[in-house]
Every structure is written in structure tokens, then in C-alpha cells.
Amino acid sequence: MKIAIYHPWPRSAEAEVAKRYVIAGNNLSGVEIRETHTADDVNRFQPDFVLSLAVYSPKAFKFPCYHIPNQPFEYYHAEQVDEIYGDSVLIRGLLSHDGYLTLSKKIAHCLSDLCFGAGKTFTCETGYFNTVQKTKFIEPNFSSPKAAYCGTNWDQPYSGYRFGEIFEELIRDKTPIKFFGPEKAWQHVPKKFYGGKVPFDGESIFESYRKCGIGLALNKKDFFDYDLPTSRIFEIVASGALCISDRLPFVVDNFGDSVLYVDNNNPEIAAEEIREHIEWVTNNPEKALVKAREAHRIFNEKFALENMILRAIEFHKKTVEKQYFTKPYEFKREVKKPLVSIIMRAGGRGKDVVRRSINSIATQSYDNIELLLVLYKENTEVRELAAEFKGKFTNIKILEAFENKGMRSTPMWVGMQNASGEYFGFLDDDDEYYPNHISTLLRSFENPGFKSNVGLVYGGSLDHRKDALYTPEERKKIDAQRGVKDILVHDNNPSSVRLERFGQMNERLFLCDRYTLASNSWLAKTSLLDDNILQDPLLRTAEDYYILLCLKQKCNFHFSYELTNQYNHCFYATDQSVNDMAENEIEESRKRIFERLRTAPYKFSYHGRPAVCFNNSTNAGDGGSSLQYSFHEQTAWKDSIHKMKKQVRKLINRQSIIIGLEAALLLLVTFLLFKHSL
């Protein structure tokens, strides 16, 4: 079993946790664990599943991914809500995962509520925590014991300064204590109390606790609310040192008298109790050793990371079926399993590329699929592939769309006109479905949350650039151009992928083509395709956006909150760019869409101005993505209001300063007059 530990920060506390996983994995037979920092790292490793450690790391790959929330749920609501999506980037990222592993039952309830509102399948295992690997008991130093506290960024005065008042009391009374961690995190304490930096290697931290003999495991109040312990409790008892903890119910229930306790609600009382415990250990080393040994035994038996990994493996085995990676969705209604028609336009790409795309359909967990291969130009290799995959589908057809050369819409419409399934969708001949794509979307048709009249369901789509990396600067630029936080990747690592637009579609942006759906991300009901819609609009580009506009007239769209497909493209390739397409051709398609839907309830917001930006399309019908327009006129009024607000603020600030100066001058004059009168 191959497991990837995913987090974006190589020099962080998460790196320490990842190292522990690697060590614990080496202690288990048949388990290989690797630390990864980008989606590209994960893809190179090809794991069976991924464990995501960081709150800022959404799922960004095809492998099942499980997040491990290790902090109160309010942390996920801390970021500002985006008005476009109605939720924060953190919440949308949290919903991108396939399941959750947590110690706290309260966090599990919060996750259940979140998934309920989104209409997402909830899979969660409680009693799970990022602990440490099994260790042999080594006697700690009780000859001259002192307390050890290990902390990083959150212990700095400008980053929260957790337990700062307690530490100030201990330092003021010259309590024997050492603080370990990055030097900058402890530069505010006297040097004699600083114990040094601890390498993130998964093991050195044990020696730090062991040398001091005693470790402090304190929890903030919000962690008490969730009965969620700090990882220090596990680090300390695994090292063999004696632990001083606050009375978190989890610690009291599981470690009992093997741990010493303090009340950290009052800094003075907590500091005094810590001093008393250190003195007790100094005077009673044998009794302290008994407690430390018992706590170590409890840890190894119940909480060692090897045990957690085995639980994660069992959770994964159940979840891949529940999330339809290996098992198809079974309809609740007593009907024959509906046929799904997948349309693929082909003709211009190599055999291996097209084979990969077809194979991603053939390996779906859902097995009643019709594949319609629509040739926009003759290609014998595609015909050979049809023969190769003949037994993999319920039905496979080769269709020809050689007329209307240069019209990308024609092969798409030929496919729809021949679709015989109850549902239909598209896959470009260089893109991919993840194994649970069709099953997940079919489930959402039967379980659309609180939406009615749902005729189209779509999943999250991963944008994969094959020939270059997206830099953090590029991601920020893309977000700035759209005016929304679309891209759910918050790290400084260049990556070939972007997880964007993961959330319910914003209709206002959709109608001006600033938010559209990837053509391979959705399934729709074939019954929506009436004779009117099935008329080929003869579009050179934006044909996939046009069909969405047509379907929107007749039904609601629903988001599955699952990442189920991948859009592959070469950013610099000439066969995937419309930069050479004549501007009049682009404008012609835009005008045609506007005219065809001029009187429709949902219409394309076209104002006769040329597209400001566009990317990633191909020659007619070869399966590239459509134009992505940015209409500045749509947001000009917002910019004007924003500028007016800034000007008003400036005037208010200036006026406030003037009023303040006048008031101060008036007070001064009054004072001088009063003094003079005396």
C-alpha cells in the first residue's frame, strides 16, 4: 500500500509530522509512505491514496485524498467569505477531499453538517490523530529536571503568543524551563531559557524532552471546546519524559494518573502548579519514572502512529467503494441502469493521447456507457482504437462530421444528435475522467441537495498544464483578472495544476462568460435536447459555452463538490491556441451567440466590444477548450463605486484630521484662557 503525505511547506511543523509518517510506515510490512509538497510530487509517486495535512491544501490529483483536521472548525471559517461563491476558500478546499480523519467527534459533526448542505457524500473516521511512531522506553533525566516546551511560529508575540502569560510568570520566577524551536520564535525570551532549534526529522524532538525530563502539553481554550489535544502530549509520552498537561477530557480519560495536571485558565495558578510539579519530580524521581513508563505504555498500545496508519488503510478500503472509485453508483429507484452517452470529438491528435482519454472512460466504476467518437477529419488510428475498445463499452460508434469545416460546433452537435443514453456528456480527446466521475454525477442527479429541476450536474475540474508550471505569481494574476479567488492552491510551490472554480456556479459571471464550466466536467439529461437545441449553431469557437447557455434555459445546474475530471493542455503549443485566429472570427461567434439567445430568459451579456483575453482553444472540433472572455464593461460600475468609496474615505479621513486639530486648538486656547483668568 502506497500512501502520500501531502503538505506544501517543506520547512514547517507539517514537515515534522510527515517525517514521522515515513518512519512509522517503514515499521509496517507492505506499506510505503512518501512526503510530497506538490500535486506533481503526488503524481510521480502514484499512491493508493493521499493524506492531506494542511488546511490550505485542497485535493489536486486523481487519487483518493483524505484530510486530517487537527484544529477547531472555526479556523476554516477564519478567511473572508467570497461573495462570488458564498463561502471561503478554506471551506471550498475542505469540501474537495474524498473523506476525513479526525480525533474529535465535534469536528466530525461539523464536517457532516458541511457535507449535508453541499449534498456531498460524508465519509469520516473519528479517533484518528497525527501522533508519533512507536518508541522504546528510555529513562528521562530526573536528576536535575526542568520543563521543556517545543513551539514554532504561533508562540511568537505577533502570531498569537499562546500561553505567553504563563511563560512570563515562569521566567519571572526563574522556573527551570527550556523553550525549543526556531530561534526567531523565541527571541523574546532570555537566552538562558532558550533550548535551541529542533530539526524536523521525526526523532530529534524526543531527545529534547528526554534531556529535560518533563514536557509541557498545554491547550488553548478553543481546543478544549472540541476536546482536541495538542500533538505535544504524544511527543512527550513517546519520548519517555513525564508530561504536565491541562485537564483536557481526552488526556484525563486516556492517560489518567500517568500525567500531571495544571489549570491553565489562570496564568499565575498554572505557573505555580508547574513549579510545584517540577519540585515534586525532583524529590520523587522513582514515582515520576513510574508515571512516565505507564504513559509510554498507553501511548504505544493505543495511539502509536503505526496503529493510525492501519486505521487509515481500512478507512480507505471502505471509502473507495462509498465514493465510487471502485464500485458503481446504484440507483435507488427500481429501474434498469441508465445508459450514459459520452461524446468525444477526435481526428487531430496522436493515438496514445486519444487512447489515454478513451481508457479513462472505459475504466469508470460505472459500466453502462455508450461512446460516440465523432471524427471531424479522417483518422485511421481513431478507427483502430474503436476496434480495440469495442468490448469495453455497452456501445461504441464512429460518426463523421466532415461538413462545415472550421466549425467546432458541428462535431459536437453530430454527437448530441446521435446520443441514445438517458444522460450525455463530453470528453475532449486529450482530457481524462477520474474513475468515479460518472457514478458521482449520477448520484448527484438523485441527491441534488436543496435544488429542484436539476438537469445538469458538474464536478470539479483540475487544470493540468503539460509543458510548464503555474507559478504563485501567475495564480495570483489569474485571480486578479477574474476578481475572485478561483484557484484553491495557497502555497509558494510552482505546480503544473490548478484547482479552480471549485464551487457553485455564479450565474452573473456565467452569463458574461467569466465563469463557465469545463466541457468535460458535466453530465446532462438527454431529454433536454429538443429539436430547437439540436440545430447546429455553426460556431467557430465558444460552442461548449453556447450549449451550456441553451441548457440553462431549461433547467438548474448542480455542483457535486467532488473533483472528478482533468483538463490537459499545452500552454505554448500552437495546436491549442486561438492567438492566430482572426479577431473577426472570434467576434462573429460572439455576435452569433448573442443574436440566437437575444430573447431567451438567460442571455449572453454581449456589448459589442472585442474580447480582452482568451486562451486555450484549438482548430475546429479537435477537443480544445473554448474562449474565456473578460468583459471589463461588466465590472466597470463596480470599479467606479470602489473608486468613489476610496475618495469618500480619503475625504472623511482628511475631515477627521481637520476636526481633530481644531478641537485640540480649541482645548489649548480654553486652557490658556482659564490659566490666565487664575
C-alpha positions in Angstrom: 0.0 0.0 0.0 1.5 3.3 -1.1 0.5 6.4 0.9 1.4 10.0 0.0 1.6 12.6 2.9 0.7 15.9 1.2 1.5 19.4 2.6 3.0 22.4 0.8 5.6 23.6 3.3 8.9 21.7 3.5 10.2 23.7 6.5 7.3 23.6 8.8 5.7 21.7 11.6 3.8 19.7 8.9 7.3 18.5 7.7 7.9 17.0 11.1 4.6 15.2 11.0 5.3 13.9 7.5 8.8 12.5 8.6 7.0 10.6 11.5 4.7 9.0 9.0 7.6 7.9 6.8 9.3 6.3 9.9 6.1 4.6 11.0 5.5 3.3 7.5 8.9 1.7 7.5 7.9 -0.2 10.6 4.9 -1.7 8.8 5.1 -4.6 6.3 3.8 -3.8 2.8 3.4 -0.1 3.4 5.4 2.6 1.6 4.9 6.3 2.7 6.4 9.3 1.0 6.3 13.0 1.9 5.1 15.2 -1.0 4.8 19.0 -1.4 3.0 19.5 -4.8 0.5 17.6 -6.9 3.3 16.8 -9.3 5.2 15.0 -6.4 2.0 13.0 -5.7 1.5 12.1 -9.4 5.1 10.9 -9.7 4.7 8.7 -6.6 1.3 7.2 -7.9 0.0 6.4 -4.4 -3.1 4.3 -3.5 -4.3 7.3 -1.5 -3.2 10.6 -0.1 -3.3 12.1 3.5 -3.6 15.9 3.4 -2.1 17.6 6.5 -2.5 21.3 5.7 -5.7 23.3 5.9 -4.6 25.3 2.8 -4.1 22.2 0.6 -7.2 21.1 -1.4 -7.3 17.9 -3.4 -5.4 18.5 -6.6 -4.9 15.0 -8.1 -6.9 12.0 -9.2 -6.1 9.7 -6.2 -8.4 9.4 -3.3 -7.5 12.1 -0.8 -8.4 12.3 2.9 -7.9 15.5 5.0 -6.9 15.3 8.7 -8.4 18.3 10.5 -6.3 18.9 13.6 -7.7 22.3 14.7 -11.0 23.8 15.7 -13.5 24.2 12.9 -13.6 28.0 13.4 -10.1 28.1 11.7 -11.7 27.0 8.4 -14.2 30.0 8.7 -11.4 32.4 9.5 -10.9 33.5 5.9 -13.2 36.1 4.4 -16.2 34.7 2.6 -16.0 35.3 -1.1 -19.2 37.0 -2.4 -19.0 35.1 -5.7 -19.1 31.6 -4.2 -20.8 32.4 -0.9 -18.1 30.6 1.1 -14.4 31.0 2.0 -11.6 29.4 0.0 -10.8 27.2 3.0 -14.3 25.7 3.2 -14.4 25.0 -0.6 -10.9 23.4 -0.3 -12.1 21.3 2.6 -15.0 20.1 0.5 -12.7 19.0 -2.3 -11.5 16.0 -0.3 -12.9 12.5 -0.5 -13.1 11.8 3.2 -11.9 13.0 6.6 -9.9 11.5 9.6 -10.2 13.3 12.9 -9.9 12.7 16.6 -12.7 15.0 17.6 -16.4 13.9 17.4 -17.4 17.6 17.3 -15.3 18.2 14.2 -16.9 15.2 12.6 -20.4 16.7 13.3 -19.3 20.0 11.8 -18.0 18.2 8.7 -21.2 16.2 8.5 -23.2 19.4 8.5 -21.0 21.0 5.9 -21.4 18.0 3.5 -25.1 17.9 4.1 -25.6 21.4 2.9 -23.4 20.7 -0.1 -25.2 17.5 -1.0 -21.8 15.7 -0.7 -21.3 12.1 0.4 -19.9 12.3 4.0 -17.2 9.8 4.9 -15.3 10.3 8.2 -13.4 8.3 10.8 -13.1 9.6 14.3 -10.4 8.7 16.9 -7.7 9.5 14.4 -4.8 11.8 15.1 -1.3 12.7 13.7 0.7 11.2 16.5 4.2 9.8 16.5 5.8 6.4 15.7 6.2 3.6 18.3 9.3 4.1 20.5 11.3 2.1 23.1 11.1 3.4 26.6 14.3 5.3 27.5 14.5 6.7 31.1 14.4 10.5 31.1 16.7 12.8 33.1 15.2 13.3 36.5 18.5 14.1 38.3 18.0 17.8 37.6 14.6 18.0 35.9 13.3 21.0 34.0 10.2 21.6 31.9 10.6 21.6 28.1 8.2 23.3 25.7 8.5 22.9 21.9 6.8 25.6 19.8 7.1 27.3 16.4 5.5 30.3 14.8 2.4 30.5 16.9 4.4 31.2 20.0 5.7 34.5 18.7 4.2 37.7 20.2 3.0 38.8 16.8 1.5 35.4 15.9 -0.8 34.7 18.8 1.7 34.4 21.6 -0.2 31.3 23.0 0.4 30.7 26.7 2.6 33.8 26.8 1.4 35.0 30.2 2.1 31.6 31.7 5.6 31.6 30.3 6.2 35.1 31.5 5.3 34.0 35.0 7.7 31.0 34.8 10.5 33.2 33.5 9.9 35.9 36.1 10.2 33.3 38.9 13.3 31.7 37.3 11.5 28.3 37.0 13.7 25.7 35.4 12.3 25.6 31.9 13.6 25.4 28.3 11.9 26.6 25.1 12.7 24.7 21.9 12.0 25.7 18.3 13.1 28.2 15.6 15.3 31.0 17.2 13.0 33.7 15.8 10.0 32.2 17.6 11.8 32.6 21.0 13.8 35.7 20.5 11.5 37.4 23.1 12.7 35.1 25.9 16.1 35.5 27.8 18.8 33.4 26.2 19.3 31.2 29.2 15.8 29.9 28.8 16.2 29.0 25.0 17.0 25.4 24.5 17.8 25.6 20.7 16.3 24.6 17.4 15.0 21.1 16.9 15.5 19.6 13.4 12.3 18.4 11.6 13.5 14.8 11.2 10.8 13.0 13.2 13.0 11.9 16.0 15.2 14.7 17.5 12.3 16.1 19.4 12.3 13.1 21.7 15.8 13.8 22.9 14.9 17.4 23.7 12.1 16.2 26.0 14.2 13.4 27.4 17.1 15.6 28.4 14.8 17.9 30.3 12.8 15.1 31.9 9.5 16.9 31.8 7.4 18.2 28.9 4.5 20.8 28.8 1.4 20.0 26.8 -0.9 23.0 27.1 -4.1 23.5 25.1 -5.9 26.7 24.1 -9.5 27.2 25.1 -10.9 26.6 21.6 -9.2 23.2 21.6 -11.0 22.4 24.8 -14.3 23.1 23.1 -13.5 20.3 20.6 -11.7 18.0 23.1 -8.8 18.2 20.7 -5.3 17.7 22.2 -2.1 19.2 21.1 0.3 16.8 19.4 2.8 17.6 22.3 1.0 15.1 24.6 2.0 12.2 22.2 5.5 13.6 21.6 6.3 13.9 25.3 5.0 10.5 26.4 6.6 8.7 23.4 10.0 10.3 24.4 9.7 8.7 27.9 9.5 12.1 29.6 6.9 12.9 32.2 4.0 15.1 30.8 2.4 18.1 32.5 -0.9 18.8 30.8 -4.0 20.8 31.4 -7.2 18.9 32.2 -8.4 18.3 28.6 -11.0 15.5 28.8 -9.2 13.4 26.2 -6.0 13.4 28.2 -7.7 12.7 31.5 -9.8 9.9 30.1 -6.9 8.1 28.3 -3.8 8.8 30.4 -5.3 9.2 33.9 -2.8 9.5 36.7 0.2 8.8 34.5 0.2 12.6 33.7 0.5 15.6 36.0 -2.2 18.3 35.6 -2.5 22.1 35.8 -5.3 24.6 35.4 -4.2 26.9 32.6 -7.2 29.3 32.8 -5.3 31.4 35.3 -1.7 32.1 34.3 -0.5 32.7 37.8 -2.0 29.5 39.2 -0.8 27.5 36.2 2.8 28.7 36.6 2.7 27.9 40.3 1.4 24.4 39.7 4.1 23.8 37.1 6.7 24.9 39.6 5.2 22.6 42.2 5.2 19.6 39.8 8.9 20.2 38.8 9.8 20.3 42.5 7.8 17.0 43.1 9.7 15.3 40.3 13.0 16.5 41.8 12.1 15.0 45.2 10.3 11.8 43.8 12.2 10.6 40.7 11.2 7.0 41.3 7.5 7.8 41.4 7.8 10.1 38.4 9.5 7.3 36.5 6.5 5.0 37.2 4.2 7.6 35.8 6.3 8.2 32.7 6.6 4.5 32.0 2.8 4.0 32.3 2.1 6.9 30.0 4.5 5.5 27.4 2.8 2.1 27.6 -0.6 3.6 27.0 0.7 5.5 24.0 2.4 2.6 22.3 -0.7 0.4 22.8 -3.4 2.9 21.8 -2.0 5.9 19.9 1.2 4.9 18.1 1.2 6.2 14.5 1.6 2.7 13.1 -1.9 2.0 14.6 -3.3 5.2 13.0 -1.9 4.2 9.6 -3.5 0.8 9.7 -6.8 2.5 10.6 -6.4 4.9 7.6 -5.8 1.9 5.3 -9.0 0.3 6.4 -10.9 3.6 6.1 -9.6 3.9 2.5 -10.8 0.4 1.6 -14.3 1.3 2.6 -14.2 4.8 1.2 -13.2 3.9 -2.4 -16.4 2.0 -2.6 -18.5 4.6 -0.9 -17.1 7.3 -3.2 -17.5 5.1 -6.3 -13.8 4.8 -7.2 -14.2 1.0 -7.4 -17.9 0.4 -7.1 -20.7 1.9 -9.4 -23.5 4.1 -8.1 -26.6 2.0 -7.6 -29.9 3.8 -8.3 -32.5 3.9 -5.5 -35.3 3.6 -8.0 -36.2 0.1 -9.3 -35.2 0.7 -12.9 -32.7 -0.6 -15.4 -29.3 1.1 -15.0 -29.5 4.1 -17.4 -27.2 4.4 -20.4 -24.8 7.3 -20.4 -23.6 8.7 -23.8 -20.1 10.2 -23.8 -19.2 12.2 -26.9 -15.6 12.6 -28.0 -14.5 14.8 -30.9 -11.4 13.4 -32.5 -9.2 13.5 -35.6 -6.1 15.6 -35.0 -4.3 14.0 -32.0 -1.9 11.1 -31.7 -3.1 7.6 -31.0 -1.5 7.3 -27.5 -3.1 10.6 -26.3 -6.6 9.5 -27.5 -6.1 6.0 -26.1 -5.5 7.5 -22.6 -8.7 9.6 -22.8 -10.8 6.6 -24.0 -9.3 4.4 -21.3 -10.4 6.9 -18.6 -13.9 6.3 -19.8 -13.5 2.5 -20.1 -12.2 2.3 -16.5 -15.1 4.1 -14.9 -16.7 2.4 -12.0 -20.0 2.9 -13.8 -20.3 0.3 -16.6 -23.3 1.2 -18.8 -21.7 3.6 -21.2 -22.1 4.5 -24.9 -19.0 6.1 -26.5 -19.6 8.2 -29.6 -16.3 9.0 -31.4 -17.0 11.9 -33.8 -14.4 12.4 -36.5 -14.1 16.0 -37.8 -11.5 14.7 -40.3 -10.5 11.2 -41.3 -8.2 9.4 -38.9 -7.5 5.6 -39.2 -5.9 5.5 -35.8 -9.1 6.5 -34.1 -10.9 3.8 -36.0 -8.4 1.3 -34.8 -8.9 2.5 -31.2 -12.7 2.0 -31.6 -12.0 -1.6 -32.5 -9.5 -2.0 -29.6 -12.1 -0.8 -27.0 -15.1 -2.5 -28.6 -15.7 -4.9 -25.7 -15.2 -2.2 -23.0 -18.5 -0.3 -23.7 -22.2 -1.1 -23.9 -22.0 0.6 -27.3 -19.3 2.3 -29.4 -19.8 4.2 -32.6 -17.8 6.1 -35.1 -19.5 9.2 -36.5 -18.4 11.5 -39.2 -18.7 15.3 -39.2 -16.7 16.3 -42.3 -19.1 19.1 -43.3 -18.8 22.7 -42.2 -15.0 22.6 -42.0 -13.7 25.0 -39.4 -16.9 25.0 -37.4 -16.1 23.5 -34.0 -19.8 23.1 -33.1 -20.6 20.7 -35.9 -18.9 17.5 -34.5 -20.3 18.4 -31.1 -23.9 18.6 -32.5 -23.4 15.4 -34.5 -22.6 13.6 -31.3 -25.7 15.0 -29.5 -28.0 14.2 -32.4 -26.9 10.6 -32.1 -26.8 10.2 -28.3 -29.2 7.4 -27.2 -28.4 7.4 -23.5 -30.6 8.9 -20.7 -27.7 11.2 -19.9 -24.9 12.6 -22.1 -21.6 14.4 -21.6 -18.4 15.3 -23.4 -14.7 14.3 -23.1 -12.1 16.0 -25.2 -9.7 13.5 -26.8 -6.7 14.6 -24.6 -8.5 15.0 -21.3 -9.4 12.5 -18.6 -12.2 11.3 -16.3 -11.3 10.1 -12.9 -12.7 6.6 -12.1 -15.6 7.9 -10.1 -16.7 10.7 -12.4 -19.9 9.3 -13.9 -21.0 7.5 -10.8 -20.5 10.6 -8.7 -22.5 12.8 -11.1 -25.3 10.2 -11.4 -25.6 10.2 -7.6 -25.9 13.9 -7.6 -28.8 13.7 -10.0 -30.7 11.6 -7.5 -29.4 13.6 -4.5 -29.3 17.3 -5.6 -29.4 18.8 -2.2 -31.9 21.6 -1.9 -32.1 22.3 -5.7 -35.1 21.4 -7.8 -35.4 20.9 -11.6 -31.8 19.8 -11.8 -30.9 18.8 -15.4 -27.2 19.2 -15.4 -24.6 18.1 -12.7 -21.0 19.0 -12.8 -17.9 18.2 -10.8 -14.6 20.0 -10.1 -12.1 20.0 -12.9 -8.3 20.1 -12.5 -6.4 22.2 -14.9 -3.2 20.5 -15.9 -0.6 22.3 -17.9 1.6 19.7 -19.6 4.5 21.9 -20.8 5.1 24.4 -18.0 4.4 25.2 -14.3 2.0 27.6 -12.8 4.0 29.9 -10.5 2.4 31.5 -7.5 2.6 34.9 -9.3 0.6 33.5 -12.3 -2.1 32.1 -10.0 -2.5 35.5 -8.2 -2.6 37.2 -11.6 -5.4 34.9 -12.8 -7.4 35.5 -9.6 -6.9 39.3 -10.0 -8.1 39.2 -13.6 -11.3 37.5 -12.6 -11.8 39.5 -9.5 -12.4 36.3 -7.4 -10.3 33.7 -5.6 -10.9 30.9 -8.0 -7.7 28.9 -7.6 -7.6 26.8 -4.4 -3.9 26.5 -4.1 -2.3 28.6 -1.4 1.5 27.8 -1.3 4.7 29.0 -2.9 5.4 25.9 -4.9 5.3 26.1 -8.7 2.9 23.4 -9.9 1.6 22.1 -13.2 -2.0 22.0 -11.9 -4.7 24.4 -10.8 -7.9 23.5 -8.9 -10.1 26.4 -9.8 -13.8 27.3 -9.9 -14.5 24.7 -7.2 -17.9 25.8 -6.0 -21.5 26.5 -7.1 -21.5 28.4 -10.4 -22.1 32.1 -10.2 -24.9 32.9 -12.7 -24.0 36.6 -13.1 -20.4 35.7 -14.2 -21.6 32.8 -16.2 -23.9 34.9 -18.4 -20.9 37.1 -19.4 -18.7 34.1 -19.9 -16.3 35.0 -17.0 -17.3 31.7 -15.3 -18.1 28.7 -17.5 -17.7 25.0 -16.9 -15.1 22.8 -18.3 -16.6 20.8 -21.2 -15.6 17.5 -19.7 -16.9 18.3 -16.2 -20.6 17.7 -16.6 -23.5 15.3 -17.5 -26.9 16.4 -18.6 -30.3 14.8 -19.2 -30.6 13.9 -22.9 -34.4 14.7 -22.7 -33.4 18.4 -22.6 -32.1 18.2 -26.2 -35.2 19.2 -28.1 -35.3 19.9 -31.9 -34.5 23.5 -31.3 -31.4 23.0 -29.3 -30.2 20.2 -31.7 -29.8 22.7 -34.5 -26.1 23.2 -35.2 -25.3 26.9 -34.4 -22.3 26.8 -36.8 -19.8 28.3 -34.3 -16.1 28.5 -34.9 -15.5 28.8 -31.2 -17.3 29.0 -27.8 -19.6 26.2 -28.8 -19.3 24.4 -25.4 -20.3 27.7 -23.7 -23.3 28.0 -26.1 -24.7 24.6 -25.3 -24.5 25.4 -21.6 -26.4 28.6 -22.2 -29.1 26.6 -24.1 -29.4 24.0 -21.3 -29.6 26.8 -18.7 -32.8 28.0 -20.3 -34.5 24.7 -19.3 -33.0 23.5 -16.0 -30.9 24.2 -12.9 -27.3 23.2 -12.6 -25.9 21.5 -9.5 -22.3 21.1 -8.3 -21.3 17.7 -6.9 -18.5 19.1 -4.7 -16.2 16.3 -6.0 -13.1 16.6 -8.1 -13.7 14.0 -10.8 -12.0 15.1 -14.1 -8.9 16.7 -15.5 -8.3 19.1 -18.4 -4.9 18.7 -20.0 -3.3 21.3 -22.2 0.0 22.6 -23.6 0.1 26.3 -22.9 2.7 27.1 -25.5 1.6 24.6 -28.2 0.4 26.1 -31.5 -2.3 23.5 -31.9 -4.0 24.6 -28.7 -4.1 28.3 -29.1 -6.5 30.8 -30.8 -4.0 33.6 -30.8 -3.7 33.2 -34.5 -7.5 33.1 -35.0 -8.7 36.3 -36.8 -10.4 38.7 -34.4 -13.3 39.0 -36.8 -13.9 35.2 -36.5 -13.9 35.4 -32.7 -16.3 38.4 -32.8 -18.5 36.6 -35.3 -19.0 33.7 -32.8 -19.8 36.1 -30.0 -22.3 38.0 -32.1 -24.0 34.8 -33.2 -24.4 33.5 -29.7 -25.9 36.9 -28.6 -28.3 37.0 -31.6 -29.5 33.4 -31.2 -30.3 34.0 -27.5 -31.3 37.6 -27.6 -34.9 36.9 -26.4 -34.0 33.9 -24.2 -34.5 34.1 -20.4 -30.8 33.6 -19.8 -28.8 35.5 -22.4 -25.2 36.1 -23.2 -24.2 39.6 -21.9 -22.6 40.9 -25.1 -21.9 44.6 -25.6 -20.2 44.7 -28.9 -16.7 45.0 -27.6 -13.8 42.7 -28.5 -12.6 40.0 -26.1 -10.0 41.3 -23.7 -8.4 38.0 -23.1 -8.8 34.4 -24.3 -6.9 31.2 -24.1 -6.7 27.5 -24.9 -8.7 26.5 -27.9 -7.9 24.5 -31.0 -8.8 24.1 -34.6 -12.4 23.2 -35.3 -13.6 20.2 -33.3 -10.3 18.9 -32.0 -11.4 18.9 -28.4 -9.7 22.0 -27.1 -11.4 24.3 -24.6 -13.4 27.3 -25.6 -12.7 31.0 -25.4 -12.6 32.6 -21.9 -13.7 36.2 -22.2 -13.1 39.0 -19.7 -15.6 41.8 -20.1 -14.4 44.9 -18.4 -17.7 46.6 -19.1 -19.4 44.1 -16.9 -17.4 45.3 -13.9 -16.8 48.9 -14.7 -19.6 50.1 -12.5 -18.1 48.1 -9.6 -14.7 49.8 -10.2 -16.4 53.2 -10.2 -18.1 52.5 -6.9 -14.9 51.3 -5.4 -13.0 54.4 -6.5 -15.8 56.6 -5.1 -15.6 54.8 -1.8 -11.9 55.3 -1.7 -12.3 59.0 -2.4 -15.0 59.4 0.2 -12.8 57.6 2.8 -9.9 60.0 2.0 -12.2 63.0 2.4 -13.6 61.6 5.7 -10.0 61.0 6.9 -8.9 64.4 6.0 -12.0 66.0 7.5 -11.5 64.0 10.7 -7.9 65.2 11.0 -9.0 68.8 10.5 -11.8 68.5 13.1 -9.3 66.8 15.5 -6.8 69.6 15.1 -9.5 72.3 15.5 -10.7 70.5 18.7 -7.1 70.3 20.1 -6.5 74.0 19.3 -9.8 74.9 21.0 -8.9 73.0 24.1 -5.5 74.7 24.2 -7.0 78.1 23.9 -9.5 77.3 26.6 -6.8 76.1 28.9 -4.7 79.2 28.3 -7.6 81.5 28.9 -8.6 79.6 32.1 -5.0 79.7 33.3 -4.8 83.4 32.6 -8.0 84.1 34.5 -6.5 82.5 37.6 
